[in-house]
């Protein structure tokens, strides 16, 4: 297939231009311009009603925008393009019969020779560590099991693009870990394009190559973590509890966001050119997708992401006083 590339020579899977999508008279998406890279993992994050599921349907070519253009690998989408895309909905539907029967139906619809069915089914089940469910009746599966089976059915045809709507919703921690490993391996092994939505912003940031944040159907360049509301006055943003210094040309906007990975945690104030330095007290320490998330009350409540090694070096505990430092150009105004 023809691959459109960016100036940086990165293949583009989707290019959305001037896309408007409404439910009746209610706007659901308003996207002036949006690019999704091919061969990468992209996360859609946002609150309920922000447009994540609708955008996935548009990307799956199942929903036609009222206005705008959706290009798929640089071309106008065709029926052949639809067969290269698999969508895993948040609440997947499985047919009556066994798990194996559900996967075989997918192969039948894709006109895969019957002689290949057994091997394809076994491979898909093995990838998701659910071989034991092969002969299980689909209507007796738990929510998490049904999610995995539906995903096995989605990937059995080796789609070029895999779209997933809240794939971690019904999974326990162990199953989430297995799914995250599968997603990384699937993307790397096949150089496939993966796009998934999640409410877990930190999980999404840790897993994805790119993050698209949606607010009221509009993409914003923010991880939607450390989001503060207030008033911008030139190169200062005042939340009411503190002042955050901005870079030249930032804004205008009524919200700011700071990526937790851009915040430096230290025991002492740093001798640094970073204009934003505040002292606060640790309120919580937890693990987040292989890293440590430190929650600090410092006028506003901040979340900073550090490594396990940094946690051990600083010997941090709940209640400790720490300093948070971040550059003015790491503050996004929107």
C-alpha positions as CSV (number, residue, x, y, z in Angstrom):
1,X,0.0,0.0,0.0
2,X,1.2,3.6,-0.7
3,X,2.5,5.2,2.4
4,X,2.3,9.0,2.9
5,X,5.2,10.4,5.0
6,X,5.7,13.4,7.1
7,X,8.6,15.8,6.7
8,X,10.5,13.7,9.2
9,X,9.9,10.7,6.9
10,X,7.5,9.1,9.4
11,X,4.8,7.0,7.7
12,X,1.2,8.3,8.3
13,X,-1.6,5.9,8.9
14,X,-4.4,8.6,9.2
15,X,-4.6,12.2,8.3
16,X,-7.8,14.0,9.5
17,X,-8.6,17.5,8.1
18,X,-11.5,19.6,9.1
19,X,-13.4,16.7,10.5
20,X,-16.8,17.4,12.1
21,X,-19.0,14.7,13.5
22,X,-22.4,15.2,15.2
23,X,-25.0,13.1,17.0
24,X,-28.1,14.9,15.7
25,X,-27.4,18.5,16.5
26,X,-24.9,17.7,19.3
27,X,-21.3,18.1,18.2
28,X,-19.1,15.1,19.1
29,X,-15.9,15.8,17.2
30,X,-14.3,18.9,15.9
31,X,-10.8,18.2,14.6
32,X,-9.1,20.8,12.4
33,X,-6.1,18.6,11.8
34,X,-4.8,15.4,13.3
35,X,-2.1,12.9,12.2
36,X,-1.7,9.4,13.5
37,X,1.7,7.7,12.7
38,X,1.8,4.3,11.1
39,X,3.6,1.4,12.9
40,X,3.3,3.1,16.3
41,X,1.1,2.8,19.4
42,X,-1.1,5.8,19.9
43,X,-3.3,6.4,23.0
44,X,-6.5,8.4,23.1
45,X,-7.1,9.9,26.6
46,X,-10.0,12.0,27.9
47,X,-13.0,12.1,30.2
48,X,-16.2,10.3,29.4
49,X,-18.0,12.1,26.6
50,X,-14.8,13.6,25.2
51,X,-15.1,11.8,21.9
52,X,-12.7,8.9,22.2
53,X,-15.2,6.1,21.1
54,X,-16.5,8.3,18.3
55,X,-13.0,9.0,17.0
56,X,-12.3,5.3,17.0
57,X,-15.4,4.6,14.9
58,X,-14.3,7.3,12.5
59,X,-10.8,5.7,12.2
60,X,-12.5,2.3,11.8
61,X,-14.4,3.8,8.8
62,X,-17.6,2.9,10.5
63,X,-18.8,6.5,11.1
64,X,-18.8,9.1,8.3
65,X,-18.0,12.7,9.4
66,X,-20.5,15.3,8.4
67,X,-17.6,17.4,7.2
68,X,-13.9,17.0,6.5
69,X,-11.6,14.4,5.1
70,X,-10.1,11.2,6.5
71,X,-7.1,9.9,4.6
72,X,-5.9,6.3,5.2
73,X,-2.3,5.9,4.3
74,X,-2.5,8.9,2.0
75,X,-5.6,7.7,0.1
76,X,-9.3,8.0,0.2
77,X,-10.5,5.0,2.2
78,X,-11.9,2.1,0.2
79,X,-13.6,-1.2,1.0
80,X,-10.2,-2.9,0.8
81,X,-9.0,-0.4,3.5
82,X,-11.8,-1.5,5.8
83,X,-10.6,-5.1,5.7
84,X,-7.2,-3.9,6.9
85,X,-8.7,-2.4,10.1
86,X,-9.9,-4.3,13.2
87,X,-11.9,-2.5,15.9
88,X,-12.2,-4.0,19.4
89,X,-15.2,-2.3,21.1
90,X,-15.4,-1.7,24.8
91,X,-18.3,-4.2,25.0
92,X,-17.6,-6.8,22.4
93,X,-20.3,-9.1,21.0
94,X,-19.5,-12.8,20.7
95,X,-21.6,-15.3,18.7
96,X,-23.2,-18.4,20.2
97,X,-20.9,-21.5,20.3
98,X,-17.4,-22.1,21.5
99,X,-14.5,-19.7,21.6
100,X,-12.9,-21.6,18.7
101,X,-16.1,-21.3,16.7
102,X,-16.0,-17.5,17.1
103,X,-12.5,-17.3,15.8
104,X,-13.3,-19.7,12.9
105,X,-16.2,-17.5,11.9
106,X,-13.8,-14.5,11.6
107,X,-11.5,-16.7,9.3
108,X,-14.5,-17.7,7.3
109,X,-15.6,-14.1,6.7
110,X,-12.1,-13.3,5.7
111,X,-12.1,-16.2,3.2
112,X,-9.1,-17.9,4.8
113,X,-8.7,-21.5,3.5
114,X,-10.2,-24.0,6.0
115,X,-7.0,-26.0,6.1
116,X,-5.4,-23.0,7.9
117,X,-8.0,-22.5,10.5
118,X,-6.7,-24.8,13.3
119,X,-3.2,-23.3,13.2
120,X,-4.5,-19.7,13.1
121,X,-6.9,-20.3,16.0
122,X,-4.2,-21.8,18.1
123,X,-1.8,-19.0,17.4
124,X,-4.3,-16.3,18.3
125,X,-5.2,-18.0,21.5
126,X,-1.6,-18.5,22.4
127,X,-0.8,-14.8,21.9
128,X,-3.3,-13.8,24.5
129,X,-2.6,-16.8,26.9
130,X,-6.1,-18.1,26.6
131,X,-5.6,-21.6,25.1
132,X,-7.6,-23.1,27.9
133,X,-10.7,-21.3,26.7
134,X,-10.7,-22.9,23.3
135,X,-13.7,-25.1,23.8
136,X,-15.4,-22.9,26.4
137,X,-18.9,-21.6,25.5
138,X,-18.8,-17.9,24.6
139,X,-21.8,-17.1,26.7
140,X,-20.1,-18.4,29.9
141,X,-17.1,-16.2,29.7
142,X,-16.4,-13.5,32.2
143,X,-16.1,-9.9,31.1
144,X,-12.3,-10.1,31.0
145,X,-12.3,-13.4,29.2
146,X,-14.8,-12.1,26.6
147,X,-12.5,-9.1,26.0
148,X,-9.5,-11.3,25.3
149,X,-11.5,-13.6,23.0
150,X,-12.8,-10.7,21.1
151,X,-9.2,-9.4,20.8
152,X,-8.1,-12.8,19.5
153,X,-10.8,-12.7,16.9
154,X,-9.8,-9.1,15.9
155,X,-6.1,-10.1,15.4
156,X,-6.6,-13.5,13.8
157,X,-6.7,-11.8,10.3
158,X,-3.4,-9.9,11.0
159,X,-4.9,-6.4,10.5
160,X,-2.7,-3.6,9.5
161,X,-4.4,-1.3,12.0
162,X,-5.8,-2.4,15.3
163,X,-8.2,-0.1,17.2
164,X,-9.2,-0.8,20.8
165,X,-11.8,1.0,22.9
166,X,-10.9,0.8,26.6
167,X,-9.3,-2.6,26.3
168,X,-8.3,-2.7,30.0
169,X,-11.8,-2.1,31.4
170,X,-12.6,-5.6,32.5
171,X,-9.2,-6.9,33.3
172,X,-7.4,-7.6,36.6
173,X,-3.9,-6.4,37.1
174,X,-2.3,-9.6,35.9
175,X,-4.4,-9.6,32.7
176,X,-3.6,-5.9,32.2
177,X,0.1,-6.8,32.3
178,X,-0.3,-9.6,29.8
179,X,-2.3,-7.3,27.5
180,X,0.3,-4.5,27.7
181,X,3.0,-7.0,26.8
182,X,0.9,-8.4,23.9
183,X,0.3,-4.9,22.5
184,X,4.0,-4.0,22.5
185,X,5.0,-7.4,21.0
186,X,2.2,-7.3,18.4
187,X,3.2,-3.8,17.3
188,X,6.9,-4.6,17.1
189,X,6.6,-8.0,15.5
190,X,4.2,-6.9,12.8
191,X,5.0,-3.2,12.6
192,X,1.3,-2.7,13.0
193,X,-0.5,0.5,13.9
194,X,-2.3,0.4,17.2
195,X,-4.7,3.0,18.6
196,X,-6.4,2.5,21.9
197,X,-8.4,4.6,24.3
198,X,-8.1,4.5,28.1
199,X,-9.2,6.4,31.2
200,X,-5.8,5.5,32.8
201,X,-3.8,8.4,31.6
202,X,-0.5,7.3,33.1
203,X,-0.9,3.8,31.7
204,X,-1.6,5.3,28.3
205,X,1.4,7.5,28.4
206,X,3.7,4.7,29.5
207,X,2.6,2.3,26.8
208,X,2.2,4.6,23.8
209,X,4.6,6.3,21.4
210,X,2.1,9.1,20.9
211,X,-0.7,10.5,23.1
212,X,-3.8,12.3,21.8
213,X,-5.8,14.1,24.5
214,X,-9.4,14.9,23.7
215,X,-11.5,17.6,25.4
216,X,-15.1,18.0,24.3
217,X,-14.3,16.4,21.0
218,X,-11.2,18.5,20.3
219,X,-7.6,17.3,20.4
220,X,-5.3,19.2,22.8
221,X,-1.5,18.7,23.1
222,X,-1.7,17.9,26.8
223,X,-1.4,14.6,28.8
224,X,-4.4,15.9,30.9
225,X,-2.3,15.4,34.1
226,X,-1.4,18.2,36.4
227,X,-4.1,20.3,34.8
228,X,-4.8,23.6,36.5
229,X,-7.4,26.3,35.7
230,X,-6.8,30.0,36.1
231,X,-5.9,33.3,34.4
232,X,-3.0,34.0,32.2
233,X,-1.3,37.4,32.7
234,X,1.5,37.8,30.1
235,X,4.1,35.1,30.9
236,X,2.5,34.1,34.2
237,X,-0.4,31.8,34.9
238,X,-2.2,32.3,38.2
239,X,-4.3,29.4,39.5
240,X,-5.4,31.3,42.7
241,X,-3.1,29.1,44.8
242,X,0.2,29.7,43.0
243,X,1.9,31.3,40.0
244,X,3.3,29.2,37.2
245,X,5.8,30.8,34.8
246,X,5.3,30.3,31.1
247,X,7.7,30.5,28.1
248,X,7.6,33.3,25.6
249,X,4.7,33.0,23.2
250,X,2.7,30.5,25.4
251,X,-1.1,30.6,25.3
252,X,-3.5,32.2,25.4
253,X,-5.7,29.8,27.4
254,X,-7.5,29.2,30.7
255,X,-5.8,25.9,31.5
256,X,-2.3,24.7,31.9
257,X,-0.9,21.1,32.0
258,X,2.5,19.8,33.0
259,X,3.7,16.4,31.9
260,X,4.6,14.4,35.1
261,X,7.8,13.2,33.4
262,X,8.9,16.8,33.0
263,X,8.8,17.5,36.8
264,X,12.1,17.0,38.7
265,X,11.7,15.9,42.3
266,X,14.6,16.7,44.7
267,X,15.3,16.9,48.4
268,X,16.8,20.4,48.2
269,X,16.0,23.4,45.9
270,X,18.0,23.0,42.7
271,X,20.5,25.5,41.4
272,X,18.9,25.6,38.0
273,X,17.6,27.7,35.1
274,X,14.2,26.1,35.6
275,X,11.9,29.0,36.5
276,X,9.3,27.0,38.2
277,X,10.4,25.7,41.6
278,X,8.0,25.0,44.5
279,X,8.3,23.2,47.8
280,X,5.6,20.8,49.0
281,X,4.8,17.7,51.0
282,X,4.4,14.1,49.6
283,X,0.8,12.9,50.0
284,X,1.1,9.6,48.2
285,X,3.6,7.3,46.5
286,X,2.5,4.6,44.1
287,X,3.6,2.5,41.1
288,X,2.4,3.4,37.7
289,X,3.3,1.3,34.6
290,X,6.8,0.4,35.8
291,X,7.6,3.9,37.3
292,X,6.9,5.6,40.5
293,X,4.2,8.3,40.7
294,X,4.7,10.8,43.5
295,X,1.8,13.0,44.6
296,X,2.9,16.3,46.1
297,X,0.8,19.1,47.8
298,X,2.6,22.3,46.8
299,X,-0.1,24.9,46.6
300,X,-1.7,22.8,43.9
301,X,-1.6,19.0,43.9
302,X,1.1,17.8,41.5
303,X,1.9,14.3,40.2
304,X,5.5,13.6,39.2
305,X,6.8,10.4,37.7
306,X,10.3,9.2,38.8
307,X,12.2,5.9,38.5
308,X,12.5,3.2,41.2
309,X,16.2,4.0,41.3
310,X,15.4,7.7,42.1
311,X,13.0,6.7,44.8
312,X,15.6,4.6,46.5
313,X,18.3,7.2,46.1
314,X,16.2,9.9,47.8
315,X,14.7,7.5,50.3
316,X,11.3,9.2,49.9
317,X,8.4,8.6,52.2
318,X,4.9,10.0,52.6
319,X,5.0,13.2,54.6
320,X,8.5,14.2,53.4
321,X,9.2,17.8,52.2
322,X,10.5,17.9,48.6
323,X,11.1,20.4,45.8
324,X,9.4,20.2,42.4
325,X,11.1,21.9,39.5
326,X,10.0,22.2,35.8
327,X,10.9,24.4,32.8
328,X,8.6,27.1,31.6
329,X,8.5,25.5,28.2
330,X,7.2,22.3,29.6
331,X,4.0,24.1,30.6
332,X,1.3,23.7,28.0
333,X,-1.4,26.4,27.9
334,X,-4.8,25.6,26.3
